[in-house]
Amino acid sequence: MTNLIFRKDGTAQGVAKQRLMETLAEPNKRVINDPYADRFVAGSGLIKLMGHKLNVGLSQKLAPGFHEHLIARTRFIDDLIKDCTAGGSEQYVILGAGYDSRAHRLELPSTLRIFEVDQLEVQTRKRSKLPKDLPNAGSVTYVSVDFNLQSLTEQLLASGFDQGKSTVLTLEGVSQYVTKDAIASTINELAELTQQTSSTLFMSYVDKLFDTDPEACFGKGYPKAAKRADLIKGLSAKVGEPWINYYTAEEIEDLFSINGFSVVENRTLADLNSAYFTPVGRTLPEDQILNLEHFVVAKS
């Protein structure tokens, strides 16, 4: 696996901004709550002053459904982690953890071992911004990996990862930024690490159609779909993280299958709209549906 997977943090900051925006909603109107997100967002004071409604309104002008897509992804993984730990998972590995705060904002069992994998410089920056009295702080092990010199497997095992314990692993929002060989190598390494027991793996990916036929990834009547797709890709490139890869569902199923995993879920914002946004009175109309990524769950 290459060091490209964990090289930059521009998009991590952007996702933290969306979590902050959602947290500003009234408790009965929000889909997720992240009390730590503001620590990683430049201009967080102004964002707080503007409030949820204005921030989301501005996001809608840029790309309708973009905010909701990222919040749906966050909530989907939140629910997955809580379900897995309730079902007996004893370890949680967060690959490219960035500014993820699930270890502290979710009410996870104190017995759950959490391994946050990323570059040392990103982890140092993150830890310097977090408060000292964090919930579940003792459950988190930071695993720094220099992929030019070190192996993910060796670093995890040296950090106390137990190959005999049931594990949930997440690879969130990175597959479009790195080579397919790097992703395949990572999945293979995770499969070998967890081959002695059961495991659950989450991965998000961008549909190949987003590049070749973007209208197919937007709801009916979505305004200027192709232009919005180019805008989203362009903004990512501007922060130094251009998209270089897209997948089909068949490619993903094959990738997991050859490594001993079976895909059990493949969802998009269109699938999760009624589950997450309808209960809080924020159902997105069809012309605001943006299926930017697919959310895949596979089990070994």
C-alpha positions as CSV (number, residue, x, y, z in Angstrom):
1,M,0.0,0.0,0.0
2,T,1.3,3.5,-0.8
3,N,1.7,6.5,1.4
4,L,-0.7,8.3,-1.0
5,I,-3.7,7.0,1.0
6,F,-2.9,9.2,4.0
7,R,-1.0,12.1,2.4
8,K,-3.2,15.1,2.8
9,D,-6.0,16.5,5.0
10,G,-7.7,19.1,2.8
11,T,-10.9,17.0,2.3
12,A,-10.8,15.9,6.0
13,Q,-11.1,19.5,6.9
14,G,-14.0,19.9,4.5
15,V,-15.9,17.0,5.9
16,A,-15.3,18.3,9.4
17,K,-16.9,21.6,8.2
18,Q,-20.0,19.7,7.1
19,R,-20.2,17.9,10.5
20,L,-20.0,21.3,12.2
21,M,-22.8,22.7,10.1
22,E,-25.0,19.8,10.9
23,T,-24.3,20.0,14.6
24,L,-25.5,23.6,14.6
25,A,-29.1,22.4,13.8
26,E,-31.6,22.1,16.6
27,P,-31.3,18.8,18.4
28,N,-34.6,17.5,17.0
29,K,-33.6,18.5,13.4
30,R,-30.0,17.2,13.1
31,V,-28.9,13.9,11.8
32,I,-25.5,13.7,13.6
33,N,-23.9,15.6,16.4
34,D,-20.1,16.2,16.5
35,P,-19.1,18.5,19.4
36,Y,-15.4,18.4,18.3
37,A,-15.7,19.3,14.6
38,D,-15.2,23.0,15.1
39,R,-11.7,22.4,16.4
40,F,-10.6,21.4,12.9
41,V,-12.4,24.0,10.8
42,A,-10.9,27.3,9.8
43,G,-13.4,30.1,10.4
44,S,-15.5,28.0,12.7
45,G,-16.6,31.1,14.7
46,L,-18.2,32.7,11.6
47,I,-19.8,29.4,10.6
48,K,-21.3,29.1,14.1
49,L,-22.5,32.7,13.9
50,M,-24.2,32.0,10.5
51,G,-26.0,29.0,12.0
52,H,-27.2,25.8,10.4
53,K,-29.9,27.1,8.1
54,L,-27.8,29.7,6.3
55,N,-24.8,27.5,6.0
56,V,-26.8,24.6,4.5
57,G,-28.6,27.1,2.2
58,L,-25.3,28.3,0.8
59,S,-24.2,24.7,0.3
60,Q,-27.4,24.1,-1.6
61,K,-26.6,26.9,-4.0
62,L,-23.2,25.4,-4.7
63,A,-24.4,21.8,-5.1
64,P,-27.8,20.7,-3.8
65,G,-27.6,17.5,-1.7
66,F,-23.8,17.7,-1.2
67,H,-24.1,18.5,2.5
68,E,-26.7,15.8,3.0
69,H,-24.6,13.2,1.2
70,L,-21.7,13.7,3.5
71,I,-23.9,13.7,6.6
72,A,-25.7,10.5,5.4
73,R,-22.2,8.9,5.0
74,T,-21.3,9.9,8.5
75,R,-24.5,8.7,10.0
76,F,-24.4,5.4,8.0
77,I,-21.0,4.6,9.5
78,D,-22.0,5.7,12.9
79,D,-24.9,3.3,12.8
80,L,-22.7,0.5,11.4
81,I,-20.1,0.9,14.2
82,K,-22.8,0.9,16.9
83,D,-24.5,-2.2,15.4
84,C,-21.2,-4.0,15.1
85,T,-20.1,-3.3,18.7
86,A,-23.5,-4.3,19.9
87,G,-23.1,-7.5,18.0
88,G,-19.8,-8.4,19.5
89,S,-17.0,-6.6,17.5
90,E,-14.1,-6.1,19.9
91,Q,-11.8,-3.9,17.7
92,Y,-12.3,-1.0,15.4
93,V,-9.7,0.1,12.8
94,I,-10.1,3.6,11.2
95,L,-8.0,3.8,8.1
96,G,-7.0,7.4,7.2
97,A,-8.7,8.5,10.4
98,G,-8.0,12.2,9.8
99,Y,-10.3,14.3,12.0
100,D,-12.7,11.5,12.7
101,S,-14.2,11.7,16.2
102,R,-16.4,8.6,16.5
103,A,-14.2,7.2,19.3
104,H,-15.3,10.1,21.4
105,R,-18.7,11.3,20.3
106,L,-20.4,7.9,20.0
107,E,-21.3,5.9,23.2
108,L,-19.1,2.9,22.4
109,P,-18.2,0.2,24.8
110,S,-15.2,1.0,27.0
111,T,-13.9,-2.5,26.1
112,L,-13.7,-1.7,22.4
113,R,-10.1,-1.3,21.2
114,I,-9.9,1.5,18.6
115,F,-7.0,1.9,16.2
116,E,-6.7,5.2,14.4
117,V,-4.3,4.9,11.4
118,D,-2.9,7.9,9.7
119,Q,0.3,9.9,9.1
120,L,2.1,11.1,12.2
121,E,1.8,14.8,11.2
122,V,-2.0,14.5,10.8
123,Q,-2.3,12.7,14.2
124,T,-0.1,15.2,15.9
125,R,-2.2,18.1,14.6
126,K,-5.4,16.3,15.6
127,R,-4.3,15.5,19.1
128,S,-3.1,19.0,19.7
129,K,-6.6,20.3,19.0
130,L,-8.7,17.8,21.0
131,P,-9.6,18.5,24.6
132,K,-7.8,16.6,27.4
133,D,-10.9,15.1,29.0
134,L,-12.1,13.0,26.1
135,P,-14.6,10.2,26.5
136,N,-13.1,6.8,25.7
137,A,-9.6,8.4,25.3
138,G,-8.1,5.3,26.9
139,S,-9.5,3.1,24.3
140,V,-7.8,4.8,21.4
141,T,-4.4,3.7,20.0
142,Y,-2.9,6.0,17.4
143,V,-1.0,4.0,14.7
144,S,1.3,6.1,12.7
145,V,2.5,4.6,9.4
146,D,5.1,5.7,6.9
147,F,4.3,3.5,4.0
148,N,7.7,4.2,2.4
149,L,9.3,2.4,5.4
150,Q,6.7,0.6,7.3
151,S,4.0,-2.1,6.9
152,L,0.4,-1.5,8.0
153,T,0.2,-5.0,9.3
154,E,3.4,-4.7,11.2
155,Q,2.5,-1.4,12.7
156,L,-1.0,-2.6,13.8
157,L,0.4,-5.8,15.3
158,A,3.1,-3.8,17.1
159,S,0.3,-1.5,18.5
160,G,-1.6,-4.4,20.1
161,F,-4.0,-5.4,17.3
162,D,-5.3,-8.9,18.1
163,Q,-5.9,-11.1,15.0
164,G,-8.2,-13.3,17.0
165,K,-10.8,-10.7,17.8
166,S,-13.8,-9.7,15.8
167,T,-13.1,-6.4,14.0
168,V,-14.9,-3.7,12.1
169,L,-12.8,-1.6,9.7
170,T,-13.6,1.6,7.8
171,L,-12.1,3.1,4.7
172,E,-14.1,6.3,4.3
173,G,-13.9,8.8,1.5
174,V,-10.4,7.8,0.1
175,S,-10.9,5.4,-2.8
176,Q,-11.3,8.1,-5.4
177,Y,-8.0,9.7,-4.5
178,V,-5.6,6.7,-4.8
179,T,-4.7,4.1,-7.3
180,K,-6.8,0.9,-7.7
181,D,-3.7,-1.1,-7.0
182,A,-3.3,0.7,-3.7
183,I,-6.9,0.0,-2.7
184,A,-6.6,-3.6,-3.8
185,S,-3.4,-4.0,-1.7
186,T,-5.1,-2.5,1.3
187,I,-8.1,-4.8,1.1
188,N,-5.9,-7.8,0.7
189,E,-3.8,-6.8,3.8
190,L,-6.9,-6.2,5.9
191,A,-8.3,-9.6,4.8
192,E,-5.1,-11.3,5.9
193,L,-5.0,-9.4,9.2
194,T,-8.5,-10.6,10.1
195,Q,-8.6,-14.1,8.5
196,Q,-8.7,-15.8,11.9
197,T,-12.0,-14.4,12.9
198,S,-15.1,-12.5,11.5
199,S,-14.8,-9.0,10.3
200,T,-16.9,-6.2,8.8
201,L,-15.4,-3.8,6.3
202,F,-16.9,-0.4,5.2
203,M,-15.7,1.3,2.1
204,S,-17.1,4.2,0.1
205,Y,-16.5,4.7,-3.6
206,V,-17.6,7.0,-6.5
207,D,-19.6,5.3,-9.3
208,K,-17.8,5.3,-12.7
209,L,-21.0,6.9,-14.1
210,F,-20.2,10.1,-12.1
211,D,-17.3,10.6,-14.6
212,T,-18.9,9.2,-17.8
213,D,-22.6,9.9,-17.4
214,P,-23.0,12.2,-14.3
215,E,-26.7,12.7,-14.8
216,A,-27.2,9.1,-13.9
217,C,-25.9,9.8,-10.4
218,F,-28.4,12.7,-9.7
219,G,-32.1,12.7,-9.0
220,K,-34.6,13.5,-11.8
221,G,-34.6,17.2,-12.5
222,Y,-31.4,18.0,-10.7
223,P,-30.2,21.3,-12.1
224,K,-27.0,21.3,-14.2
225,A,-25.9,17.9,-13.0
226,A,-22.8,17.6,-15.3
227,K,-21.7,21.1,-14.4
228,R,-22.1,20.3,-10.7
229,A,-20.2,17.0,-11.0
230,D,-17.3,18.9,-12.6
231,L,-17.4,21.6,-9.9
232,I,-17.2,19.0,-7.1
233,K,-14.2,17.2,-8.8
234,G,-12.6,20.6,-9.4
235,L,-12.9,21.8,-5.8
236,S,-11.2,18.6,-4.6
237,A,-8.4,19.1,-7.1
238,K,-7.9,22.6,-5.9
239,V,-7.1,21.5,-2.4
240,G,-4.5,19.1,-3.8
241,E,-6.6,15.9,-3.8
242,P,-7.8,15.2,-7.4
243,W,-10.0,12.2,-8.1
244,I,-8.2,9.6,-10.1
245,N,-10.5,6.5,-9.8
246,Y,-14.1,5.4,-10.1
247,Y,-15.7,2.0,-9.7
248,T,-18.6,-0.1,-10.9
249,A,-20.6,-2.2,-8.4
250,E,-19.2,-5.3,-10.2
251,E,-15.6,-4.2,-9.6
252,I,-16.3,-3.7,-5.9
253,E,-18.0,-7.0,-5.5
254,D,-15.1,-8.8,-7.3
255,L,-12.5,-6.9,-5.2
256,F,-14.1,-8.0,-2.0
257,S,-14.9,-11.5,-3.2
258,I,-11.3,-12.4,-4.1
259,N,-10.3,-11.4,-0.6
260,G,-13.0,-13.5,1.2
261,F,-15.5,-10.7,1.8
262,S,-19.2,-10.7,0.7
263,V,-21.0,-7.4,0.0
264,V,-24.1,-7.2,2.2
265,E,-25.1,-3.5,1.6
266,N,-24.5,-0.9,-1.1
267,R,-26.4,2.3,-0.4
268,T,-26.5,5.9,-1.7
269,L,-28.1,9.1,-0.4
270,A,-31.2,8.2,-2.4
271,D,-31.6,5.0,-0.3
272,L,-30.9,6.8,3.0
273,N,-33.0,10.0,2.5
274,S,-36.2,8.6,4.1
275,A,-34.3,6.9,6.9
276,Y,-32.2,9.9,8.0
277,F,-33.8,13.1,6.8
278,T,-37.5,12.4,6.8
279,P,-37.7,11.7,10.5
280,V,-36.3,15.3,11.2
281,G,-38.5,17.0,8.6
282,R,-35.8,17.5,6.0
283,T,-36.7,15.1,3.3
284,L,-34.8,16.0,0.1
285,P,-36.9,16.3,-3.1
286,E,-35.8,14.2,-6.1
287,D,-34.2,17.2,-7.8
288,Q,-31.8,17.6,-4.8
289,I,-30.6,14.0,-4.6
290,L,-26.8,13.7,-5.2
291,N,-25.5,10.1,-5.2
292,L,-21.9,11.2,-4.9
293,E,-20.6,7.9,-3.4
294,H,-21.8,4.4,-2.7
295,F,-21.6,3.2,0.9
296,V,-20.5,-0.5,0.9
297,V,-20.5,-3.0,3.8
298,A,-18.9,-6.3,3.4
299,K,-18.4,-9.2,5.8
300,S,-15.8,-12.0,5.9
